[in-house]
Amino acid sequence: MIDDLIPGDTTPDAFVEQMRAFARLSTEKRAAMSAQMSDNLRAIIESGIRQRHPDYDERTVQLATIRCMLGEKLFRQVYPDVNAEP
């Protein structure tokens, strides 16, 4: 249902207008926005890991971030012996 897609801080009318604005963007612009959001999410995850684990070096932060993003099952398939808690 469309109501499940609307953020809690957005009115239905504003959401519809936002979707119309996104639809007017070029494919390239939408792809660039998607990549930027992905980069922002990764930075937020890394920041949280650094706050929880100030002793981690950059490689461990990177591995813990990957673990968050891949999920435990896939992470263990790729990195079976790595212990990098998120």
PyMOL Python script that loads the backbone (N, CA, C, O; Angstrom):
from pymol import cmd

cmd.read_pdbstr("""\
ATOM      1  N   MET A   1       0.848  -1.191   0.000  1.00  0.00           N
ATOM      2  CA  MET A   1       0.000   0.000   0.000  1.00  0.00           C
ATOM      3  C   MET A   1       0.888   1.248   0.000  1.00  0.00           C
ATOM      4  O   MET A   1       1.967   1.251   0.592  1.00  0.00           O
ATOM      5  N   ILE A   2       0.432   2.280  -0.654  1.00  0.00           N
ATOM      6  CA  ILE A   2       1.232   3.504  -0.790  1.00  0.00           C
ATOM      7  C   ILE A   2       1.489   4.160   0.572  1.00  0.00           C
ATOM      8  O   ILE A   2       2.534   4.781   0.768  1.00  0.00           O
ATOM      9  N   ASP A   3       0.551   4.029   1.508  1.00  0.00           N
ATOM     10  CA  ASP A   3       0.742   4.643   2.832  1.00  0.00           C
ATOM     11  C   ASP A   3       1.979   4.096   3.529  1.00  0.00           C
ATOM     12  O   ASP A   3       2.600   4.804   4.322  1.00  0.00           O
ATOM     13  N   ASP A   4       2.347   2.855   3.250  1.00  0.00           N
ATOM     14  CA  ASP A   4       3.537   2.258   3.862  1.00  0.00           C
ATOM     15  C   ASP A   4       4.825   2.879   3.325  1.00  0.00           C
ATOM     16  O   ASP A   4       5.874   2.768   3.961  1.00  0.00           O
ATOM     17  N   LEU A   5       4.761   3.527   2.169  1.00  0.00           N
ATOM     18  CA  LEU A   5       5.936   4.128   1.553  1.00  0.00           C
ATOM     19  C   LEU A   5       6.185   5.559   2.011  1.00  0.00           C
ATOM     20  O   LEU A   5       7.292   6.077   1.860  1.00  0.00           O
ATOM     21  N   ILE A   6       5.174   6.190   2.564  1.00  0.00           N
ATOM     22  CA  ILE A   6       5.272   7.602   2.934  1.00  0.00           C
ATOM     23  C   ILE A   6       5.997   7.735   4.272  1.00  0.00           C
ATOM     24  O   ILE A   6       5.551   7.173   5.273  1.00  0.00           O
ATOM     25  N   PRO A   7       7.114   8.475   4.303  1.00  0.00           N
ATOM     26  CA  PRO A   7       7.810   8.697   5.580  1.00  0.00           C
ATOM     27  C   PRO A   7       6.901   9.393   6.587  1.00  0.00           C
ATOM     28  O   PRO A   7       6.003  10.146   6.212  1.00  0.00           O
ATOM     29  N   GLY A   8       7.145   9.133   7.861  1.00  0.00           N
ATOM     30  CA  GLY A   8       6.306   9.677   8.925  1.00  0.00           C
ATOM     31  C   GLY A   8       6.291  11.190   8.998  1.00  0.00           C
ATOM     32  O   GLY A   8       5.347  11.774   9.530  1.00  0.00           O
ATOM     33  N   ASP A   9       7.327  11.839   8.469  1.00  0.00           N
ATOM     34  CA  ASP A   9       7.392  13.302   8.537  1.00  0.00           C
ATOM     35  C   ASP A   9       6.943  13.967   7.240  1.00  0.00           C
ATOM     36  O   ASP A   9       7.231  15.143   7.014  1.00  0.00           O
ATOM     37  N   THR A  10       6.238  13.222   6.383  1.00  0.00           N
ATOM     38  CA  THR A  10       5.836  13.728   5.069  1.00  0.00           C
ATOM     39  C   THR A  10       4.338  13.538   4.881  1.00  0.00           C
ATOM     40  O   THR A  10       3.806  12.461   5.147  1.00  0.00           O
ATOM     41  N   THR A  11       3.656  14.586   4.420  1.00  0.00           N
ATOM     42  CA  THR A  11       2.227  14.459   4.148  1.00  0.00           C
ATOM     43  C   THR A  11       2.031  13.686   2.841  1.00  0.00           C
ATOM     44  O   THR A  11       2.926  13.665   1.997  1.00  0.00           O
ATOM     45  N   PRO A  12       0.878  13.059   2.671  1.00  0.00           N
ATOM     46  CA  PRO A  12       0.624  12.345   1.414  1.00  0.00           C
ATOM     47  C   PRO A  12       0.757  13.241   0.187  1.00  0.00           C
ATOM     48  O   PRO A  12       1.296  12.817  -0.835  1.00  0.00           O
ATOM     49  N   ASP A  13       0.267  14.483   0.281  1.00  0.00           N
ATOM     50  CA  ASP A  13       0.375  15.399  -0.863  1.00  0.00           C
ATOM     51  C   ASP A  13       1.838  15.721  -1.177  1.00  0.00           C
ATOM     52  O   ASP A  13       2.234  15.753  -2.343  1.00  0.00           O
ATOM     53  N   ALA A  14       2.626  15.956  -0.149  1.00  0.00           N
ATOM     54  CA  ALA A  14       4.045  16.249  -0.359  1.00  0.00           C
ATOM     55  C   ALA A  14       4.762  15.036  -0.952  1.00  0.00           C
ATOM     56  O   ALA A  14       5.641  15.184  -1.800  1.00  0.00           O
ATOM     57  N   PHE A  15       4.383  13.838  -0.504  1.00  0.00           N
ATOM     58  CA  PHE A  15       4.991  12.621  -1.025  1.00  0.00           C
ATOM     59  C   PHE A  15       4.696  12.468  -2.513  1.00  0.00           C
ATOM     60  O   PHE A  15       5.595  12.150  -3.291  1.00  0.00           O
ATOM     61  N   VAL A  16       3.457  12.688  -2.912  1.00  0.00           N
ATOM     62  CA  VAL A  16       3.083  12.586  -4.329  1.00  0.00           C
ATOM     63  C   VAL A  16       3.874  13.591  -5.154  1.00  0.00           C
ATOM     64  O   VAL A  16       4.360  13.256  -6.234  1.00  0.00           O
ATOM     65  N   GLU A  17       4.009  14.806  -4.666  1.00  0.00           N
ATOM     66  CA  GLU A  17       4.775  15.825  -5.390  1.00  0.00           C
ATOM     67  C   GLU A  17       6.249  15.442  -5.485  1.00  0.00           C
ATOM     68  O   GLU A  17       6.886  15.652  -6.516  1.00  0.00           O
ATOM     69  N   GLN A  18       6.782  14.884  -4.411  1.00  0.00           N
ATOM     70  CA  GLN A  18       8.176  14.439  -4.430  1.00  0.00           C
ATOM     71  C   GLN A  18       8.374  13.336  -5.475  1.00  0.00           C
ATOM     72  O   GLN A  18       9.364  13.345  -6.208  1.00  0.00           O
ATOM     73  N   MET A  19       7.450  12.401  -5.544  1.00  0.00           N
ATOM     74  CA  MET A  19       7.553  11.322  -6.537  1.00  0.00           C
ATOM     75  C   MET A  19       7.463  11.880  -7.961  1.00  0.00           C
ATOM     76  O   MET A  19       8.160  11.410  -8.861  1.00  0.00           O
ATOM     77  N   ARG A  20       6.615  12.871  -8.159  1.00  0.00           N
ATOM     78  CA  ARG A  20       6.528  13.515  -9.478  1.00  0.00           C
ATOM     79  C   ARG A  20       7.850  14.191  -9.834  1.00  0.00           C
ATOM     80  O   ARG A  20       8.311  14.114 -10.973  1.00  0.00           O
ATOM     81  N   ALA A  21       8.450  14.850  -8.854  1.00  0.00           N
ATOM     82  CA  ALA A  21       9.734  15.514  -9.098  1.00  0.00           C
ATOM     83  C   ALA A  21      10.808  14.492  -9.443  1.00  0.00           C
ATOM     84  O   ALA A  21      11.602  14.719 -10.356  1.00  0.00           O
ATOM     85  N   PHE A  22      10.846  13.376  -8.734  1.00  0.00           N
ATOM     86  CA  PHE A  22      11.817  12.322  -9.039  1.00  0.00           C
ATOM     87  C   PHE A  22      11.594  11.762 -10.441  1.00  0.00           C
ATOM     88  O   PHE A  22      12.548  11.470 -11.162  1.00  0.00           O
ATOM     89  N   ALA A  23      10.340  11.617 -10.816  1.00  0.00           N
ATOM     90  CA  ALA A  23      10.024  11.063 -12.135  1.00  0.00           C
ATOM     91  C   ALA A  23      10.499  11.981 -13.262  1.00  0.00           C
ATOM     92  O   ALA A  23      10.790  11.513 -14.363  1.00  0.00           O
ATOM     93  N   ARG A  24      10.579  13.279 -12.991  1.00  0.00           N
ATOM     94  CA  ARG A  24      11.040  14.229 -14.015  1.00  0.00           C
ATOM     95  C   ARG A  24      12.559  14.216 -14.175  1.00  0.00           C
ATOM     96  O   ARG A  24      13.079  14.723 -15.170  1.00  0.00           O
ATOM     97  N   LEU A  25      13.269  13.648 -13.218  1.00  0.00           N
ATOM     98  CA  LEU A  25      14.727  13.610 -13.305  1.00  0.00           C
ATOM     99  C   LEU A  25      15.184  12.628 -14.378  1.00  0.00           C
ATOM    100  O   LEU A  25      14.505  11.643 -14.670  1.00  0.00           O
ATOM    101  N   SER A  26      16.324  12.911 -14.947  1.00  0.00           N
ATOM    102  CA  SER A  26      16.891  11.987 -15.923  1.00  0.00           C
ATOM    103  C   SER A  26      17.364  10.719 -15.214  1.00  0.00           C
ATOM    104  O   SER A  26      17.561  10.708 -13.999  1.00  0.00           O
ATOM    105  N   THR A  27      17.537   9.676 -15.977  1.00  0.00           N
ATOM    106  CA  THR A  27      18.059   8.424 -15.427  1.00  0.00           C
ATOM    107  C   THR A  27      19.420   8.650 -14.789  1.00  0.00           C
ATOM    108  O   THR A  27      19.715   8.104 -13.726  1.00  0.00           O
ATOM    109  N   GLU A  28      20.243   9.452 -15.437  1.00  0.00           N
ATOM    110  CA  GLU A  28      21.581   9.724 -14.916  1.00  0.00           C
ATOM    111  C   GLU A  28      21.518  10.439 -13.568  1.00  0.00           C
ATOM    112  O   GLU A  28      22.288  10.126 -12.660  1.00  0.00           O
ATOM    113  N   LYS A  29      20.604  11.395 -13.436  1.00  0.00           N
ATOM    114  CA  LYS A  29      20.470  12.144 -12.188  1.00  0.00           C
ATOM    115  C   LYS A  29      19.950  11.231 -11.073  1.00  0.00           C
ATOM    116  O   LYS A  29      20.427  11.297  -9.941  1.00  0.00           O
ATOM    117  N   ARG A  30      18.977  10.385 -11.395  1.00  0.00           N
ATOM    118  CA  ARG A  30      18.474   9.447 -10.383  1.00  0.00           C
ATOM    119  C   ARG A  30      19.567   8.477  -9.949  1.00  0.00           C
ATOM    120  O   ARG A  30      19.679   8.153  -8.766  1.00  0.00           O
ATOM    121  N   ALA A  31      20.376   8.013 -10.906  1.00  0.00           N
ATOM    122  CA  ALA A  31      21.484   7.112 -10.570  1.00  0.00           C
ATOM    123  C   ALA A  31      22.507   7.819  -9.681  1.00  0.00           C
ATOM    124  O   ALA A  31      23.013   7.227  -8.728  1.00  0.00           O
ATOM    125  N   ALA A  32      22.808   9.067  -9.984  1.00  0.00           N
ATOM    126  CA  ALA A  32      23.755   9.838  -9.174  1.00  0.00           C
ATOM    127  C   ALA A  32      23.215  10.039  -7.761  1.00  0.00           C
ATOM    128  O   ALA A  32      23.968   9.938  -6.792  1.00  0.00           O
ATOM    129  N   MET A  33      21.929  10.319  -7.636  1.00  0.00           N
ATOM    130  CA  MET A  33      21.328  10.494  -6.311  1.00  0.00           C
ATOM    131  C   MET A  33      21.373   9.179  -5.533  1.00  0.00           C
ATOM    132  O   MET A  33      21.632   9.177  -4.329  1.00  0.00           O
ATOM    133  N   SER A  34      21.127   8.083  -6.206  1.00  0.00           N
ATOM    134  CA  SER A  34      21.172   6.774  -5.559  1.00  0.00           C
ATOM    135  C   SER A  34      22.577   6.463  -5.058  1.00  0.00           C
ATOM    136  O   SER A  34      22.748   5.982  -3.937  1.00  0.00           O
ATOM    137  N   ALA A  35      23.567   6.733  -5.876  1.00  0.00           N
ATOM    138  CA  ALA A  35      24.964   6.506  -5.468  1.00  0.00           C
ATOM    139  C   ALA A  35      25.325   7.391  -4.280  1.00  0.00           C
ATOM    140  O   ALA A  35      26.015   6.941  -3.365  1.00  0.00           O
ATOM    141  N   GLN A  36      24.876   8.627  -4.281  1.00  0.00           N
ATOM    142  CA  GLN A  36      25.149   9.537  -3.165  1.00  0.00           C
ATOM    143  C   GLN A  36      24.493   9.040  -1.879  1.00  0.00           C
ATOM    144  O   GLN A  36      25.103   9.095  -0.811  1.00  0.00           O
ATOM    145  N   MET A  37      23.264   8.558  -1.975  1.00  0.00           N
ATOM    146  CA  MET A  37      22.596   8.026  -0.787  1.00  0.00           C
ATOM    147  C   MET A  37      23.332   6.802  -0.252  1.00  0.00           C
ATOM    148  O   MET A  37      23.451   6.630   0.961  1.00  0.00           O
ATOM    149  N   SER A  38      23.819   5.963  -1.139  1.00  0.00           N
ATOM    150  CA  SER A  38      24.591   4.792  -0.730  1.00  0.00           C
ATOM    151  C   SER A  38      25.876   5.213  -0.018  1.00  0.00           C
ATOM    152  O   SER A  38      26.237   4.649   1.015  1.00  0.00           O
ATOM    153  N   ASP A  39      26.552   6.196  -0.575  1.00  0.00           N
ATOM    154  CA  ASP A  39      27.775   6.726   0.058  1.00  0.00           C
ATOM    155  C   ASP A  39      27.469   7.315   1.434  1.00  0.00           C
ATOM    156  O   ASP A  39      28.226   7.117   2.385  1.00  0.00           O
ATOM    157  N   ASN A  40      26.358   8.037   1.531  1.00  0.00           N
ATOM    158  CA  ASN A  40      25.964   8.628   2.816  1.00  0.00           C
ATOM    159  C   ASN A  40      25.661   7.548   3.853  1.00  0.00           C
ATOM    160  O   ASN A  40      26.065   7.667   5.010  1.00  0.00           O
ATOM    161  N   LEU A  41      24.955   6.503   3.444  1.00  0.00           N
ATOM    162  CA  LEU A  41      24.633   5.412   4.354  1.00  0.00           C
ATOM    163  C   LEU A  41      25.900   4.731   4.840  1.00  0.00           C
ATOM    164  O   LEU A  41      26.037   4.444   6.029  1.00  0.00           O
ATOM    165  N   ARG A  42      26.825   4.470   3.930  1.00  0.00           N
ATOM    166  CA  ARG A  42      28.092   3.848   4.322  1.00  0.00           C
ATOM    167  C   ARG A  42      28.830   4.736   5.341  1.00  0.00           C
ATOM    168  O   ARG A  42      29.375   4.225   6.320  1.00  0.00           O
ATOM    169  N   ALA A  43      28.851   6.035   5.122  1.00  0.00           N
ATOM    170  CA  ALA A  43      29.526   6.951   6.050  1.00  0.00           C
ATOM    171  C   ALA A  43      28.863   6.938   7.421  1.00  0.00           C
ATOM    172  O   ALA A  43      29.555   6.999   8.438  1.00  0.00           O
ATOM    173  N   ILE A  44      27.542   6.860   7.468  1.00  0.00           N
ATOM    174  CA  ILE A  44      26.820   6.803   8.741  1.00  0.00           C
ATOM    175  C   ILE A  44      27.147   5.502   9.473  1.00  0.00           C
ATOM    176  O   ILE A  44      27.387   5.508  10.681  1.00  0.00           O
ATOM    177  N   ILE A  45      27.155   4.392   8.744  1.00  0.00           N
ATOM    178  CA  ILE A  45      27.492   3.105   9.353  1.00  0.00           C
ATOM    179  C   ILE A  45      28.915   3.139   9.900  1.00  0.00           C
ATOM    180  O   ILE A  45      29.157   2.721  11.033  1.00  0.00           O
ATOM    181  N   GLU A  46      29.861   3.639   9.094  1.00  0.00           N
ATOM    182  CA  GLU A  46      31.257   3.719   9.539  1.00  0.00           C
ATOM    183  C   GLU A  46      31.393   4.588  10.780  1.00  0.00           C
ATOM    184  O   GLU A  46      32.146   4.250  11.694  1.00  0.00           O
ATOM    185  N   SER A  47      30.681   5.690  10.821  1.00  0.00           N
ATOM    186  CA  SER A  47      30.746   6.584  11.975  1.00  0.00           C
ATOM    187  C   SER A  47      30.258   5.872  13.238  1.00  0.00           C
ATOM    188  O   SER A  47      30.876   5.988  14.297  1.00  0.00           O
ATOM    189  N   GLY A  48      29.168   5.148  13.126  1.00  0.00           N
ATOM    190  CA  GLY A  48      28.652   4.404  14.271  1.00  0.00           C
ATOM    191  C   GLY A  48      29.623   3.344  14.740  1.00  0.00           C
ATOM    192  O   GLY A  48      29.803   3.151  15.942  1.00  0.00           O
ATOM    193  N   ILE A  49      30.252   2.651  13.799  1.00  0.00           N
ATOM    194  CA  ILE A  49      31.234   1.629  14.161  1.00  0.00           C
ATOM    195  C   ILE A  49      32.425   2.265  14.862  1.00  0.00           C
ATOM    196  O   ILE A  49      32.908   1.738  15.863  1.00  0.00           O
ATOM    197  N   ARG A  50      32.899   3.385  14.351  1.00  0.00           N
ATOM    198  CA  ARG A  50      34.034   4.082  14.992  1.00  0.00           C
ATOM    199  C   ARG A  50      33.690   4.523  16.417  1.00  0.00           C
ATOM    200  O   ARG A  50      34.536   4.459  17.309  1.00  0.00           O
ATOM    201  N   GLN A  51      32.451   4.970  16.629  1.00  0.00           N
ATOM    202  CA  GLN A  51      32.037   5.387  17.968  1.00  0.00           C
ATOM    203  C   GLN A  51      31.969   4.194  18.917  1.00  0.00           C
ATOM    204  O   GLN A  51      32.376   4.295  20.075  1.00  0.00           O
ATOM    205  N   ARG A  52      31.458   3.071  18.431  1.00  0.00           N
ATOM    206  CA  ARG A  52      31.346   1.881  19.276  1.00  0.00           C
ATOM    207  C   ARG A  52      32.682   1.177  19.488  1.00  0.00           C
ATOM    208  O   ARG A  52      32.884   0.511  20.504  1.00  0.00           O
ATOM    209  N   HIS A  53      33.590   1.325  18.532  1.00  0.00           N
ATOM    210  CA  HIS A  53      34.870   0.615  18.578  1.00  0.00           C
ATOM    211  C   HIS A  53      36.027   1.569  18.259  1.00  0.00           C
ATOM    212  O   HIS A  53      36.620   1.469  17.185  1.00  0.00           O
ATOM    213  N   PRO A  54      36.357   2.487  19.167  1.00  0.00           N
ATOM    214  CA  PRO A  54      37.424   3.458  18.890  1.00  0.00           C
ATOM    215  C   PRO A  54      38.791   2.802  18.703  1.00  0.00           C
ATOM    216  O   PRO A  54      39.713   3.435  18.190  1.00  0.00           O
ATOM    217  N   ASP A  55      38.930   1.559  19.108  1.00  0.00           N
ATOM    218  CA  ASP A  55      40.189   0.843  18.960  1.00  0.00           C
ATOM    219  C   ASP A  55      40.371   0.233  17.571  1.00  0.00           C
ATOM    220  O   ASP A  55      41.464  -0.235  17.252  1.00  0.00           O
ATOM    221  N   TYR A  56      39.344   0.225  16.751  1.00  0.00           N
ATOM    222  CA  TYR A  56      39.439  -0.373  15.417  1.00  0.00           C
ATOM    223  C   TYR A  56      40.329   0.464  14.500  1.00  0.00           C
ATOM    224  O   TYR A  56      40.252   1.692  14.502  1.00  0.00           O
ATOM    225  N   ASP A  57      41.168  -0.205  13.722  1.00  0.00           N
ATOM    226  CA  ASP A  57      41.900   0.487  12.665  1.00  0.00           C
ATOM    227  C   ASP A  57      40.979   0.602  11.441  1.00  0.00           C
ATOM    228  O   ASP A  57      39.866   0.077  11.443  1.00  0.00           O
ATOM    229  N   GLU A  58      41.453   1.289  10.407  1.00  0.00           N
ATOM    230  CA  GLU A  58      40.587   1.547   9.239  1.00  0.00           C
ATOM    231  C   GLU A  58      40.139   0.268   8.541  1.00  0.00           C
ATOM    232  O   GLU A  58      39.004   0.187   8.071  1.00  0.00           O
ATOM    233  N   ARG A  59      41.010  -0.725   8.467  1.00  0.00           N
ATOM    234  CA  ARG A  59      40.646  -1.992   7.817  1.00  0.00           C
ATOM    235  C   ARG A  59      39.537  -2.700   8.591  1.00  0.00           C
ATOM    236  O   ARG A  59      38.619  -3.254   7.987  1.00  0.00           O
ATOM    237  N   THR A  60      39.613  -2.686   9.909  1.00  0.00           N
ATOM    238  CA  THR A  60      38.584  -3.330  10.718  1.00  0.00           C
ATOM    239  C   THR A  60      37.265  -2.576  10.608  1.00  0.00           C
ATOM    240  O   THR A  60      36.203  -3.197  10.562  1.00  0.00           O
ATOM    241  N   VAL A  61      37.317  -1.245  10.565  1.00  0.00           N
ATOM    242  CA  VAL A  61      36.101  -0.448  10.348  1.00  0.00           C
ATOM    243  C   VAL A  61      35.479  -0.828   9.000  1.00  0.00           C
ATOM    244  O   VAL A  61      34.266  -1.013   8.897  1.00  0.00           O
ATOM    245  N   GLN A  62      36.316  -0.942   7.977  1.00  0.00           N
ATOM    246  CA  GLN A  62      35.819  -1.310   6.654  1.00  0.00           C
ATOM    247  C   GLN A  62      35.165  -2.692   6.691  1.00  0.00           C
ATOM    248  O   GLN A  62      34.086  -2.873   6.127  1.00  0.00           O
ATOM    249  N   LEU A  63      35.790  -3.654   7.337  1.00  0.00           N
ATOM    250  CA  LEU A  63      35.232  -5.002   7.409  1.00  0.00           C
ATOM    251  C   LEU A  63      33.931  -5.038   8.215  1.00  0.00           C
ATOM    252  O   LEU A  63      32.992  -5.740   7.840  1.00  0.00           O
ATOM    253  N   ALA A  64      33.870  -4.290   9.313  1.00  0.00           N
ATOM    254  CA  ALA A  64      32.642  -4.233  10.104  1.00  0.00           C
ATOM    255  C   ALA A  64      31.513  -3.581   9.302  1.00  0.00           C
ATOM    256  O   ALA A  64      30.356  -3.982   9.418  1.00  0.00           O
ATOM    257  N   THR A  65      31.847  -2.586   8.498  1.00  0.00           N
ATOM    258  CA  THR A  65      30.860  -1.941   7.634  1.00  0.00           C
ATOM    259  C   THR A  65      30.347  -2.926   6.595  1.00  0.00           C
ATOM    260  O   THR A  65      29.143  -3.018   6.359  1.00  0.00           O
ATOM    261  N   ILE A  66      31.249  -3.649   5.986  1.00  0.00           N
ATOM    262  CA  ILE A  66      30.855  -4.671   5.004  1.00  0.00           C
ATOM    263  C   ILE A  66      29.942  -5.690   5.660  1.00  0.00           C
ATOM    264  O   ILE A  66      28.953  -6.117   5.063  1.00  0.00           O
ATOM    265  N   ARG A  67      30.265  -6.080   6.880  1.00  0.00           N
ATOM    266  CA  ARG A  67      29.441  -7.048   7.611  1.00  0.00           C
ATOM    267  C   ARG A  67      28.025  -6.523   7.806  1.00  0.00           C
ATOM    268  O   ARG A  67      27.056  -7.262   7.635  1.00  0.00           O
ATOM    269  N   CYS A  68      27.903  -5.255   8.162  1.00  0.00           N
ATOM    270  CA  CYS A  68      26.576  -4.642   8.310  1.00  0.00           C
ATOM    271  C   CYS A  68      25.803  -4.648   6.999  1.00  0.00           C
ATOM    272  O   CYS A  68      24.603  -4.923   6.968  1.00  0.00           O
ATOM    273  N   MET A  69      26.499  -4.345   5.934  1.00  0.00           N
ATOM    274  CA  MET A  69      25.826  -4.179   4.648  1.00  0.00           C
ATOM    275  C   MET A  69      25.487  -5.518   3.990  1.00  0.00           C
ATOM    276  O   MET A  69      24.461  -5.632   3.320  1.00  0.00           O
ATOM    277  N   LEU A  70      26.329  -6.521   4.172  1.00  0.00           N
ATOM    278  CA  LEU A  70      26.081  -7.823   3.546  1.00  0.00           C
ATOM    279  C   LEU A  70      25.154  -8.702   4.370  1.00  0.00           C
ATOM    280  O   LEU A  70      24.428  -9.530   3.820  1.00  0.00           O
ATOM    281  N   GLY A  71      25.174  -8.527   5.673  1.00  0.00           N
ATOM    282  CA  GLY A  71      24.478  -9.454   6.557  1.00  0.00           C
ATOM    283  C   GLY A  71      25.434 -10.566   6.966  1.00  0.00           C
ATOM    284  O   GLY A  71      26.445 -10.818   6.310  1.00  0.00           O
ATOM    285  N   GLU A  72      25.088 -11.216   8.057  1.00  0.00           N
ATOM    286  CA  GLU A  72      25.990 -12.194   8.656  1.00  0.00           C
ATOM    287  C   GLU A  72      26.275 -13.389   7.740  1.00  0.00           C
ATOM    288  O   GLU A  72      27.430 -13.791   7.598  1.00  0.00           O
ATOM    289  N   LYS A  73      25.266 -13.945   7.133  1.00  0.00           N
ATOM    290  CA  LYS A  73      25.445 -15.160   6.326  1.00  0.00           C
ATOM    291  C   LYS A  73      26.395 -14.931   5.157  1.00  0.00           C
ATOM    292  O   LYS A  73      27.346 -15.691   4.976  1.00  0.00           O
ATOM    293  N   LEU A  74      26.152 -13.901   4.371  1.00  0.00           N
ATOM    294  CA  LEU A  74      27.007 -13.623   3.229  1.00  0.00           C
ATOM    295  C   LEU A  74      28.396 -13.184   3.673  1.00  0.00           C
ATOM    296  O   LEU A  74      29.391 -13.572   3.060  1.00  0.00           O
ATOM    297  N   PHE A  75      28.477 -12.384   4.727  1.00  0.00           N
ATOM    298  CA  PHE A  75      29.776 -11.958   5.235  1.00  0.00           C
ATOM    299  C   PHE A  75      30.627 -13.168   5.600  1.00  0.00           C
ATOM    300  O   PHE A  75      31.809 -13.217   5.258  1.00  0.00           O
ATOM    301  N   ARG A  76      30.041 -14.142   6.288  1.00  0.00           N
ATOM    302  CA  ARG A  76      30.771 -15.340   6.688  1.00  0.00           C
ATOM    303  C   ARG A  76      31.201 -16.182   5.490  1.00  0.00           C
ATOM    304  O   ARG A  76      32.228 -16.859   5.549  1.00  0.00           O
ATOM    305  N   GLN A  77      30.438 -16.149   4.418  1.00  0.00           N
ATOM    306  CA  GLN A  77      30.840 -16.869   3.209  1.00  0.00           C
ATOM    307  C   GLN A  77      32.081 -16.238   2.585  1.00  0.00           C
ATOM    308  O   GLN A  77      32.950 -16.941   2.070  1.00  0.00           O
ATOM    309  N   VAL A  78      32.157 -14.926   2.635  1.00  0.00           N
ATOM    310  CA  VAL A  78      33.277 -14.208   2.029  1.00  0.00           C
ATOM    311  C   VAL A  78      34.456 -14.084   2.992  1.00  0.00           C
ATOM    312  O   VAL A  78      35.611 -14.208   2.587  1.00  0.00           O
ATOM    313  N   TYR A  79      34.161 -13.840   4.259  1.00  0.00           N
ATOM    314  CA  TYR A  79      35.195 -13.629   5.279  1.00  0.00           C
ATOM    315  C   TYR A  79      34.971 -14.589   6.451  1.00  0.00           C
ATOM    316  O   TYR A  79      34.572 -14.145   7.528  1.00  0.00           O
ATOM    317  N   PRO A  80      35.213 -15.881   6.275  1.00  0.00           N
ATOM    318  CA  PRO A  80      34.853 -16.844   7.328  1.00  0.00           C
ATOM    319  C   PRO A  80      35.646 -16.685   8.622  1.00  0.00           C
ATOM    320  O   PRO A  80      35.156 -17.084   9.678  1.00  0.00           O
ATOM    321  N   ASP A  81      36.830 -16.129   8.583  1.00  0.00           N
ATOM    322  CA  ASP A  81      37.682 -16.062   9.770  1.00  0.00           C
ATOM    323  C   ASP A  81      37.858 -14.651  10.333  1.00  0.00           C
ATOM    324  O   ASP A  81      38.687 -14.437  11.217  1.00  0.00           O
ATOM    325  N   VAL A  82      37.090 -13.696   9.832  1.00  0.00           N
ATOM    326  CA  VAL A  82      37.253 -12.311  10.270  1.00  0.00           C
ATOM    327  C   VAL A  82      36.298 -12.025  11.441  1.00  0.00           C
ATOM    328  O   VAL A  82      35.117 -12.370  11.397  1.00  0.00           O
ATOM    329  N   ASN A  83      36.838 -11.390  12.479  1.00  0.00           N
ATOM    330  CA  ASN A  83      36.042 -10.976  13.615  1.00  0.00           C
ATOM    331  C   ASN A  83      36.028  -9.455  13.672  1.00  0.00           C
ATOM    332  O   ASN A  83      36.902  -8.845  14.289  1.00  0.00           O
ATOM    333  N   ALA A  84      35.058  -8.854  13.043  1.00  0.00           N
ATOM    334  CA  ALA A  84      34.907  -7.395  13.027  1.00  0.00           C
ATOM    335  C   ALA A  84      33.463  -7.082  13.408  1.00  0.00           C
ATOM    336  O   ALA A  84      32.590  -6.997  12.544  1.00  0.00           O
ATOM    337  N   GLU A  85      33.220  -6.913  14.692  1.00  0.00           N
ATOM    338  CA  GLU A  85      31.877  -6.633  15.185  1.00  0.00           C
ATOM    339  C   GLU A  85      31.428  -5.236  14.762  1.00  0.00           C
ATOM    340  O   GLU A  85      32.177  -4.270  14.909  1.00  0.00           O
ATOM    341  N   PRO A  86      30.219  -5.129  14.242  1.00  0.00           N
ATOM    342  CA  PRO A  86      29.712  -3.796  13.862  1.00  0.00           C
ATOM    343  C   PRO A  86      29.354  -2.929  15.038  1.00  0.00           C
ATOM    344  O   PRO A  86      28.918  -1.792  14.856  1.00  0.00           O
TER     345      PRO A  86
END
""", "prot")
cmd.dss("prot")
cmd.show_as("cartoon", "prot")
cmd.util.cbc("prot")
cmd.orient("prot")
